[in-house]
Structure formats: C-alpha cells, structure tokens
Amino acid sequence: MSVLENLNRVRRRIDAAAGRAGRNPEEIKLVAVTKTVAVETIREVLSGGVCCLGESRVQEFLQKYGQLPAGVEWHFIGHLQTNKVKKIIGKVSLIHSLDRWSLAEALSRAACEAGTAARVLVQVNIAGEKTKYGLLPSETPQFVAEAARLPGLEVMGLMTIAPWCENAEEVRPVFRQLKELAGKLTGLEGVKMDYLSMGMSGDFEVAVEEGANIVRVGSAIFGGRS
C-alpha cells in the first residue's frame, strides 16, 4: 500500500478504537513519526492532511525543519541531551521526553533566554524497563510539581513507551496506569494534564481505548525502517 493508503488505514483504526471507548476521534492527535523518512515522503502525508510530525534526533529534525512548511506542528519525541536544548527551543510545539531534573533546568533556562515557553510532557517509565528512559511512577508527582515551578516551563501532561509485545493487549495495564497517574496529578498548581502521549504503531489502538489523546505512529504509516 502507498503511504497515503497506510495513513488512511491508521486513521480508520484510530476512529474505530475511539468508538469502542465512547470517545470522539477528533480529540486524538496523530503524530506521524518521520525518523529516517525522506522529505519527499513526508510531503505526501502533509498533503494527506497530517499536521503533526515527530522527530527523535535533533540533527535530523533541524535538517527537515528547514525544508518543510512553516505551518507544521513539530513534536520532539526522543531522548534529549541538555547540550542540544537551545537548538530546538522555539521550533517545536511539544517536547515529549522530559525525564530528569537537569533537562528541566536546561529547558527552563533556554526558554527564558529565548523569551518563550517550553511545553513539555514528563516521560514515565511505567513498566520499569531498564532499557528505557523515564521517571518511575513513584517519582513522578514530586518531579512534576517541582518542574511546574520553573520559569519558562509548561508541564502539559505525561508520556510513556510501553514494552514491545506480540499481543498489544498485554500492555493495556501500562496505558491504564499512566491514565490513572495523570488523574492523580490533575489539580497540582501550575500543572496541566492536557495530554497523554502513549501508543505507537504496534499498540496505538489499545492506547486510544485507554485514554491516549496523542499517538506516535511511524512504521504503520511509512513502513518498516531499514
């Protein structure tokens, strides 16, 4: 199938998952993950109505940022090094991967210097996988409360990456726990829980059923990466 056919199939699957959960599919933001995808191919999905693109590497993001339309809503979804923060401040709409205090401070400083605000999601390692970044659920409430007090930093919600499983049903508890954690954080001073970023190509339908309103989909749209 073509990229646009894949895109439409993903949209239908999101709509169906939302319907099963009694949700409005229009409240779910599809972020097309463009890691290693050529600019010409990215333009195809933009022509198909995609407005949100996600990148996980700063250098690759910067190369594409200058070649694609100014109206694109960029999301940075990968592990972010503190020494590269200034390169993306003011260019991305949302950073999904705030996972440590040193990064929170770097984002705060860079945003204040640029006269803007850094909108972030706190990354939570719900499953406690040693190979993944993110705060443990027990660490998250205090971290979120303290990060929200930093100038220039806007905490907008939470993100998680579920373990890879053949059967997406196995990770349903991961998404459910993130949703429950967000509920506990709602109402903290200066904290917004507007976004739950969870679900990728292999499990986004389950994530939508459990409350995701941002899904990060790459290979289901663009095909497998080499």
Backbone as a ProteinNet text record, in pm:
[ID]
protein_1_A
[PRIMARY]
MSVLENLNRVRRRIDAAAGRAGRNPEEIKLVAVTKTVAVETIREVLSGGVCCLGESRVQEFLQKYGQLPAGVEWHFIGHLQTNKVKKIIGKVSLIHSLDRWSLAEALSRAACEAGTAARVLVQVNIAGEKTKYGLLPSETPQFVAEAARLPGLEVMGLMTIAPWCENAEEVRPVFRQLKELAGKLTGLEGVKMDYLSMGMSGDFEVAVEEGANIVRVGSAIFGGRS
[TERTIARY]
84.2	0	87.5	32.3	104	101.5	184.9	190.1	53.1	-13	-144	-248.8	-239.9	-331	-305.4	-178.1	-143.4	-197.2	-179.5	-226.1	-376.9	-450.2	-595.8	-637.1	-562.8	-592.2	-567.8	-459.8	-432.2	-544.3	-588.8	-697.5	-825	-854.4	-974.1	-961	-841.6	-819	-830.8	-782.6	-798.4	-946	-1019.2	-1162.7	-1236.7	-1202.5	-1270.2	-1238.4	-1111.6	-1073	-1142.2	-1148.9	-1219.3	-1366.3	-1425.9	-1565.9	-1589.3	-1499	-1513.3	-1506.9	-1431.3	-1416.3	-1517.9	-1607.4	-1705.9	-1644.3	-1536.8	-1465.9	-1484	-1459.8	-1462.4	-1324.7	-1314.8	-1183.1	-1113.1	-1190.7	-1130.4	-1043.4	-1058.1	-976.2	-840.3	-816	-691.4	-598.2	-479.5	-381.3	-287.9	-281.2	-191.5	-60.6	47.2	181	249.4	277.7	347.1	496.1	552.7	693.6	779.4	863.4	932	1080.3	1120.5	1260.7	1303.6	1411.9	1471.8	1384.5	1271.3	1181.9	1226.3	1230.7	1272.9	1172	1223.4	1138.7	1027	1057.5	955.4	839.1	870.7	766.4	687	755.3	686.1	586.1	625.1	533.4	405.8	416.9	298.3	196.7	244	148.6	95.9	176.7	126	12.9	28.8	-76.9	-201.6	-184.7	-297.7	-363.7	-322.1	-388.4	-318.1	-205.4	-129.4	-71.7	-81.8	-25.6	81.4	94.4	188	294.3	419.7	530.9	617.5	670.2	753.1	892	993.2	1131.9	1197.6	1296.3	1362.1	1510.6	1562.1	1702.8	1711.8	1786.8	1791.8	1845.9	1955.3	2016.1	1922.1	1856.2	1762.6	1643.5	1596.7	1487.1	1525.2	1644.9	1686.6	1697.5	1745.1	1755.2	1617	1520	1386	1309	1333.6	1262.8	1277.4	1396	1420.1	1365.9	1323.7	1278.4	1127.4	1059	915.2	837.6	710.2	632	633.1	622.3	626.9	508.1	400	280.2	281.1	386.1	392.8	404.2	330	340.4	440.2	557.9	664.6	660.7	680.1	692.1	829	899.8	1026.2	996.1	1021.4	974	1087.4	1212.2	1323.5	1394.4	1491.9	1575.1	1651.6	1643.9	1701.3	1821	1935.1	2055.4	2048	2096.5	2085.8	2162.4	2271.9	2351.9	2289.4	2175.3	2107.7	1973.8	1941.5	1812.1	1792.2	1893.5	1878.6	1848.6	1887.5	1868.9	1722.8	1642.3	1502.5	1402.3	1446.5	1355	1298.2	1168.3	1103.2	1069	1119.3	1092.7	993	983.3	892.6	773.9	659.9	537.6	533	588	577.4	696.8	757.7	867	811.1	816.6	751	838.2	964.2	1061.1	1136	1067	1130.4	1142.4	1266.5	1286.5	1385.9	1435.9	1533.4	1541.4	1589.5	1589.1	1684.7	1801.1	1897.4	1837.7	1755.9	1690.7	1583.5	1509.1	1408.5	1473.6	1587.6	1658.1	1710.2	1763.4	1815.3	1703.3	1590.3	1475.4	1425.6	1420.8	1376.5	1468	1598.3	1694.7	1683.2	1679.8	1676.7	1547.7	1436.5	1308.3	1307.7	1358.8	1362.6	1454	1568.9	1661.3	1598.8	1516.3	1453.1	1322.8	1279.9	1154.6	1033	1037.7	926.7	900.2	812.7	784.2	808.7	866.1	886.5	771	689.6	577.1	626.6	608.4	669.9	570.9	602.1	538.5	645.3	608.9	702.3	695.8	811.9	818.5	822.6	731.7	719.5	747.8	835.7	869.9	778.9	656.3	555.3	599.4	655.7	691.9	824.7	896.8	1023.7	1131.9	1127	1226.8	1361.9	1465.2	1598.6	1651.9	1599	1646	1576.7	1481.6	1408.2	1429.4	1419.5	1427.8	1292.8	1293.3	1168.1	1172.5	1088.7	1075.5	990.8	1017.2	928.1	798.5	687.3	560.9	569.5	643.2	653.7	729	816.9	896	822.5	721.3	662.2	588.4	505.5	431.1	519.5	623.3	710.8	786.3	832.9	905.9	816.6	695.3	602.7	574.1	549.6	518.7	635	756	873.8	906.1	890.9	918.1	821.4	697.9	597.1	628.2	713.4	750	866	930.2	1042	989.1	1052.1	1006.9	1029.8	936.6	952.2	919.8	875	843.8	695.1	628.6	486.8	468.1	431.7	406.3	264.5	254.2	127	66.5	142.6	89.8	200.6	170.5	262.1	279.8	393	421.8	479.1	449.4	515.6	536.7	634.4	659.7	637	542.2	510.6	613	631.6	717.7	664	756.1	711.3	655.9	539.6	477.2	411.4	410.4	339.4	191.3	136	-6.1	-20.4	-74.2	-85.5	-170.6	-259.1	-343.2	-259.2	-139.5	-54.5	-6.9	-5.8	41.8	-72.8	-195.1	-307.9	-289.1	-241.5	-223.1	-124.8	-26.3	70.3	-1.4	-83.4	-155.7	-257.8	-321.9	-420.6	-354.9	-235	-163.9	-122.1	-81.8	-44.8	-166.2	-279.4	-404	-440.5	-426.8	-457	-360.8	-233.5	-134.5	-166.7	-204.7	-242.3	-360.2	-453.5	-568.6	-527.5	-428	-380.4	-307.3	-249.1	-172.2	-257.9	-377.2	-467.2	-500.3	-483.7	-512.3	-389.2	-271.6	-148.9	-126	-78.1	-59	38.3	-5.8	78.6	92.4	21	34.1	-91.3	-70.2	-180.3	-163.7	-270.4	-268.9	-354.4	-322	-399.2	-371.3	-248.6	-208.3	-157.8	-201	-144.3	-89.5	42.2	108.1	147.1	72.3	100.9	41.1	114.4	71.1	155.1	209	289.5	230.1	303.3	245.3	187	249.7	204.3	94.4	64.7	-29.5	-118.2	-123.9	-195.2	-345.4	-403	-547.1	-580.8	-501	-521	-498.7	-397.2	-370.1	-488.9	-547.8	-664.8	-779.4	-799.7	-906.7	-884	-757.3	-724.8	-704.2	-727.9	-728	-623.2	-539.2	-439.8	-509	-454.3	-500.6	-388.5	-269.1	-163.1	-109.4	-105.3	-41.5	72	181	302.1	321.3	290.3	283.9	382.6	474.8	572.8	559.9	599.8	607.1	470.6	363.7	231.2	190.9	257.2	232.7	338.5	465.3	575.6	639.3	598.8	662.7	781	836	946.5	1071.5	1148.2	1274.6	1385.2	1479.2	1592.1	1694.5
-120.7	0	125.4	232.9	359.4	423	523.9	594.6	654.4	712.1	772.2	665.9	550.8	441.3	393.2	382.1	344.9	447.7	574.9	682.7	672.9	652.8	643.9	520.7	412.7	292.4	318.7	387.3	422.1	509.5	605.3	692.7	613.1	518.8	436.6	354.2	304.2	225.9	313.1	436.1	529.5	558.3	584.7	614	496.2	374.9	256.6	236.6	257.5	242.5	346.5	469.2	574	537.7	484.7	444.7	337.4	241	134.8	190.2	300.3	360.5	470.8	494.9	601	739.4	754.7	881.8	945.6	1075.1	1148.8	1136.4	1075.8	1058.7	1190.2	1297.6	1427	1481	1424.4	1472	1402	1311.5	1234.9	1288.9	1330.6	1390.7	1281	1269.3	1173.4	1243.4	1196.8	1246.7	1144.3	1183.9	1095.9	1102.3	988.7	982.9	966	1065.3	1074.7	1039.5	972.4	929.7	849.4	891.4	831.4	842.3	910.6	923.5	1042.2	1021.8	1127.2	1241.8	1361.6	1481	1467.8	1408.5	1393.5	1307.3	1203.8	1116.6	1187.8	1267	1344.4	1440.4	1499.9	1591.9	1519.4	1390.5	1313.4	1310.7	1282.4	1274.8	1412.7	1515.7	1651.1	1681.3	1634.7	1655.9	1576.6	1470.8	1390	1442.6	1560.4	1623.9	1609.5	1541.2	1533.3	1671	1713.4	1844	1832.8	1714.4	1696.7	1593.6	1632.8	1543.4	1526.6	1405.9	1378.2	1332.4	1390.6	1350.4	1319.3	1228.5	1186.4	1219.6	1277.3	1316.7	1463.4	1539.8	1684.5	1718.3	1655.3	1689.9	1661.3	1547.1	1512.3	1606.8	1642.7	1739.4	1872	1922.9	2053	2051	1939.8	1929.3	1936.9	1868.4	1864.7	1993.2	2051.8	2172.8	2282.9	2293.7	2398.3	2368.7	2244.7	2205.7	2188.1	2192	2166.1	2292.1	2298.5	2421.5	2472.3	2603.4	2665.8	2627.1	2583.4	2550.9	2415.2	2336.6	2203.7	2217.5	2133.8	2128.7	2017.8	2057.9	1962.1	1916.9	1787.6	1730.2	1663.1	1689	1617.4	1503.2	1379.6	1263.3	1175.7	1211.9	1126.8	1177	1099.5	1138.5	1264.9	1365.9	1496.9	1525.3	1550.7	1587.3	1734.8	1766.7	1904.9	2002.6	1957.4	2049.3	2076.6	2013	2036.9	2107.5	2141.8	2204.4	2333.1	2419	2550.1	2538.3	2426.4	2410.2	2387.8	2342.7	2313.7	2407.7	2483.1	2575.6	2675.9	2693.5	2786	2725.1	2602.8	2537.7	2422.6	2363.4	2250.2	2292.5	2235.2	2267.5	2197.4	2074.6	1994.3	1899.6	1893.8	1801.1	1689.7	1566.2	1454.5	1386.9	1425.9	1339.9	1406.2	1486	1539.4	1426	1385.2	1265.1	1280.6	1404.1	1423.8	1571	1599.2	1736.2	1826	1775.3	1857.7	1905.2	1823.6	1863.6	1968.2	1953.4	2053.9	2190.5	2193.9	2321.2	2378.3	2292.5	2339.6	2395.6	2329.4	2377.7	2511.1	2522.2	2646.3	2762.3	2740.4	2846.4	2887.3	2788.6	2818	2890.3	2848.1	2913.2	3057.6	3080.4	3217.2	3306	3252.9	3330.5	3364.4	3273.5	3294.5	3372.8	3401	3473.5	3394	3263.4	3177.2	3078.3	2984.1	2878.9	2743.6	2653.2	2516.1	2431.5	2380.4	2293.9	2150.5	2082.5	1951	1848.5	1723.3	1609.2	1539.3	1493.2	1419.6	1272.2	1216.6	1076.8	986.6	891.1	798.9	656.8	588.8	450.2	359.7	347.4	273.9	130.6	66.6	-74.8	-96.6	12.8	-0.6	-70.1	-56.1	-121.7	-50.6	-126.2	-67.8	-11.4	-57.4	-10.8	116.4	166.3	285.5	399.8	521.1	640.6	665.5	757.4	797.2	781.4	858.2	852.1	732.3	680.3	579.1	647.2	576.6	638.4	700.9	637.1	688.7	820.6	845.8	969.1	1084.4	1050	1147.8	1262.9	1239.8	1353	1465.7	1433	1538	1607.7	1529.7	1587.5	1684.7	1641.7	1726.3	1855.7	1844.6	1963.7	2062.2	2010.3	2098	2154.9	2073.7	2121.7	2233	2221.5	2322.3	2459.2	2461.5	2589.5	2658	2589.9	2650.3	2751.2	2867	2966.3	2916.6	2948.9	2913.4	2769.8	2693.7	2552.5	2530.4	2470.4	2439.1	2288	2228.2	2084.3	2060.9	1987.7	1972.6	1833.5	1738.7	1603.3	1501.8	1377.9	1266	1187.4	1118.3	1029.2	898.8	790.1	663.5	584	492.6	396.2	258.6	186.8	54.3	-48.3	-155.5	-264.1	-320.1	-369.1	-430.1	-568.8	-597.7	-729.8	-769.9	-899.7	-950.4	-916	-928	-901.7	-770.1	-670	-537.1	-538	-633.8	-641.2	-653.5	-709.5	-729.4	-598	-491.1	-362.6	-270.3	-318.5	-235.9	-182	-263.7	-210.9	-94.6	-91.3	19.6	149.7	147.9	268.9	308	209.7	237.7	303.7	257	314.5	459.3	489.5	628	718.7	671.5	748.4	772.6	671.8	686.1	782.5	776.5	867.8	1011.8	1033.7	1168.6	1221	1132.9	1173.3	1220.9	1155.3	1194.3	1328.1	1362.1	1486.3	1605.3	1578.4	1686.5	1773.3	1902.7	1994	2045.2	1985.6	2039.6	2180.3	2268.1	2407.2	2418.6	2487.9	2511.6	2394.2	2285.1	2163.7	2144.6	2116	2078.7	1932.3	1859.5	1721.2	1712.6	1800.1	1807.3	1690.1	1636.2	1536.1	1408.2	1297.7	1166.1	1112.8	1112.9	1064	919.3	829.5	687.2	611.5	510.5	432.5	460.5	351.7	359.2	262.4	234.2	157.1	23.5	-42.5	-174.9	-179.3	-65	-70.3	53.6	138.6	266.2	247.8	140.4	121.4	96	13.4	-12	117.1	194.7	321.7	416.9	425	511.6	464.4	334.6	280.8	315	333.5	361.6	510	596.1	739.3	823.5	765.9	846.4	953.3	1074.9	1174.1	1224.1	1162.4	1174.4	1033.5	994.8	867.7	898	823.9	847.3	728.6	750.4	638.2	660.8	566.3	575.9	464.7	342.1	233.2	194.2	211.2	177.7	272.9	387.9	483.4	469.4	470.3	479.5	345.3	239.3	111.2	92.5	-27.8	-57.4	21.4	55.7	125.8	26.3	68.9	-18.8	-15
0	0	0	-51.8	-54	85.6	101.7	229.4	263.5	165.4	191.7	225	160.9	196	338.3	374.9	512.8	611.8	577.8	664.7	687.3	581.5	594.4	674.6	659.6	737.4	886.2	917.7	1057.6	1113.6	1035.1	1081.3	1108.8	1020.3	1041.9	1170.4	1195.2	1317.2	1443.1	1435.3	1547.5	1571	1462.5	1474.2	1537.5	1495.5	1548.3	1696.1	1733.2	1873.5	1960.2	1908.9	1982.5	1999	1893.7	1901	2004.5	2013.4	2113.5	2255.8	2271.8	2405.1	2431.3	2334.6	2350.7	2348	2270.2	2263.1	2126.3	2120.5	1994.8	1929.2	1811	1748	1716.9	1707.6	1675.3	1788.7	1909.2	2020.9	2026.2	1932.2	1932.7	1825.5	1868.2	1778.5	1725.6	1594.4	1530.5	1497.2	1559.1	1528.1	1438.4	1315.5	1221.7	1251.3	1289.2	1328.7	1203.9	1175.9	1047.3	1055.2	1159.7	1173	1050.1	985.5	865.3	740.1	748.5	632.8	546.9	417.1	324.7	322.8	297.9	296.4	192.7	77.2	-27.2	21.7	97.3	151.4	259.8	339.7	443.3	378.6	267.3	198	154.7	125.1	88	202	324.8	436	472.7	450.4	473.2	375.4	252.7	152.8	189.1	268.5	313.3	438.9	484.2	597.1	731	735.4	859.9	891.3	1016.9	1053	1161.5	1224.1	1334.4	1296.7	1307.8	1277.8	1402.2	1420.1	1536.5	1497.1	1559.3	1536.3	1670	1665.4	1788.7	1792.8	1684.4	1679.8	1640.6	1717.2	1695.9	1557.7	1517.4	1389.2	1273.1	1277.5	1170.6	1170.1	1288.6	1298.1	1232.5	1264.3	1212.2	1059.8	1004.2	858.8	793.6	851.4	792.9	822.6	938.1	979.3	874.2	818	719.9	581.4	558.2	424.5	412.7	524.9	524.8	562.7	532.2	551.5	695.4	708.2	840.3	927.4	866.5	943.9	1010.6	991.1	1052.4	1205.1	1276.7	1422.3	1457	1501.5	1530.2	1675.2	1694.8	1828.7	1839.2	1948.3	1971.3	2066.5	2020.9	2095.7	2148.5	2119	2159.7	2283.8	2328	2442	2403.8	2488.2	2456.4	2545.5	2482	2556.8	2595.1	2714	2762.2	2672.9	2612.2	2529.5	2392.9	2364.7	2236.7	2253.9	2377.3	2406.3	2327.3	2326.2	2261.7	2112.5	2052.9	1909.3	1870.6	1966.2	1930.5	1998.3	2098.8	2167	2065.9	2069.9	1977.8	1843.2	1818.8	1691.3	1704.7	1822.5	1842	1928.7	1898.9	1972.6	2108	2113	2234.6	2242.7	2360.5	2388	2475.3	2426.7	2494.2	2599.3	2610.8	2678.7	2793.5	2874	2994.6	3096.4	3124	3204.6	3318.8	3343	3450.3	3483.2	3604	3653.7	3575.5	3537.9	3463.7	3331.4	3269.4	3145.7	3172.4	3281	3317.1	3334.8	3404.4	3426.5	3295	3208.6	3079.8	2992.7	2992.2	2915.6	2969.8	3100.1	3163.7	3125.1	3137.2	3103.8	2957.2	2869.9	2726.8	2687.6	2745	2714.2	2762	2881.7	2933.9	2850.2	2809.7	2726.2	2591.5	2540.6	2409.9	2420.3	2541.9	2560.3	2520.9	2543	2505.9	2618.7	2594.8	2692.4	2627.8	2704.9	2658.7	2709.9	2618.8	2654	2655	2766.8	2783.2	2837.1	2806.5	2870.9	2953.4	3070.6	3155.5	3115.2	3084.7	3042.8	3165.2	3168.5	3281.2	3232.5	3301.6	3268.4	3351.6	3306.9	3383.3	3410.1	3308.5	3321	3393	3422	3492.2	3411.7	3279.6	3194.7	3205.3	3228.1	3243.6	3112.4	3001.4	2870.6	2824.6	2902.1	2861.7	2960.4	2908.2	2990.8	3057.7	3152.2	3215.8	3366	3432.1	3577.3	3616.7	3733	3787.9	3832.1	3830.6	3872.9	4013	4102.7	4239.9	4245.6	4148.5	4145.5	4077.6	4002.7	3911.4	3979.2	4081.5	4137.6	4189.2	4263.6	4315.7	4203.4	4107.4	3994.1	3917.6	3887.3	3812	3887.9	4016.7	4096.6	4097.6	4107.8	4112.4	3974.4	3870.5	3735.1	3695.9	3740.2	3705.3	3764.4	3865.8	3927.8	3856.8	3764.4	3691.5	3589.6	3580.2	3482.2	3340.5	3254.1	3113.5	3079.7	3178.7	3155.6	3179.2	3082.3	3095	3088.3	3200.1	3203.6	3152.6	3040	2970.5	2983.9	3042.2	3053.1	3068.8	3031.5	3051.5	2921.8	2913.3	2800.9	2854	2785.9	2817	2689	2696.1	2589.3	2649.9	2597.4	2651.4	2603.4	2678.2	2631.1	2499.8	2415.3	2291.6	2320.7	2266.7	2283.8	2152.4	2125.3	2007.5	2015.2	2134.5	2157.7	2233.1	2165.3	2226.5	2352.6	2365.7	2485.3	2612.4	2599.1	2716.1	2777.2	2698.1	2751.1	2792	2783.3	2826.4	2968.9	3065.2	3201.1	3208.9	3119.2	3117.5	3085.6	2982.4	2944	3050.7	3108	3212.1	3333.3	3367.8	3483.3	3456.2	3331.7	3302	3313.3	3263.5	3274.1	3420.6	3502.6	3645.1	3712	3674.7	3731.4	3693.5	3569.6	3525.9	3607	3636.7	3717.5	3856	3913.6	4046.8	4044.5	3929.2	3919.2	3879.4	3829.6	3789.6	3910.7	3894	4003.7	4074.3	4047.9	4105.2	4051	4134.8	4095.9	3978.2	3874.7	3758.6	3664.4	3690.4	3610.3	3525.5	3398.9	3310.8	3272	3275.8	3228.2	3101.9	3006.2	2882.3	2789.5	2798.1	2700.2	2765.2	2707.8	2737.4	2606.8	2594.5	2474.4	2498.2	2437.7	2454.8	2337.5	2294.2	2179.7	2057.8	2000.1	1878.6	1776.2	1671.1	1559.8	1603.3	1700.1	1739.1	1842.4	1904.8	2017.4	2030.9	1926.3	1942.8	1963.9	1912.2	1931.2	2078.4	2142.6	2285.8	2364.6	2324.1	2392.9	2382.1	2263.5	2245.2	2334.3	2339.3	2424.1	2571.9	2610.5	2749.7	2779.1	2679.3	2708.2	2640.1	2554.4	2483.1	2399.3	2401.5	2305.2	2215.2	2228.7	2129.4	2104.1	1978.1	1942.1	1844.9	1859.3	1781.5	1686	1559.5	1464.7	1350.2	1333.5	1226.5	1125.6	1163.1	1066	1008.5	1083	1029.2	916.7	910.5	800.9	692.9	734.5	638.8	604.4	674.5	652.5	746	748.5	838.3	803.4	907.1	886.7	857.2	776.3	744.3	856.9
[MASK]
++++++++++++++++++++++++++++++++++++++++++++++++++++++++++++++++++++++++++++++++++++++++++++++++++++++++++++++++++++++++++++++++++++++++++++++++++++++++++++++++++++++++++++++++++++++++++++++++++++++++++++++++++++++++++++++++++

